[in-house]
């Protein structure tokens, strides 16, 4: 019953804020098939209120990087799907390729 904005602000925002301070962070979405994990993580572009956690986190991180002075950043992101004991990188060039 919560919007992705509420979920982001309550759960992901503090985690992403820690990432901008140099800590590693993981958001783990778990649940039954069809329960809304992918929608919550990805969302839709329009309306912007339904943007998912991933686009919100990327915006947050890149805004922090732009505002930082005298700092260098290395950003690395993964979006992994584990289904029936198969792992796939959903940000990779071939999202159907299984990882070892």
C-alpha positions, 0 to 999 in steps of 0.5 A: 500500500506504499508508493515507491517514493515512500519506500525509497525515503524510508528504506533506501534513502539512508542506505544510498546516503551511506553509499555516498559516504563510502560504504557498500550497500545492497537492496534485496527484494525477495518474494513470490513471482508476481508480487511486485519486486521488479516494479518496485525496483524499476518502476515506470518513467511516467508518472514520475511518482512511480519511478522505482528504487533503482532510478531514484537511487541513481539520481540520488547518487549522481546528485551527490557526486555533482555536489561533492568537492575534492573527491573521486568516486568509483560507481559500480552497480549490479541488478541481479536476478536469482530465479530457479537457482539461475543468476542473471545480470539484468544490467548486462548486455545479454540479460538472458545469459546465466552467470556462474 
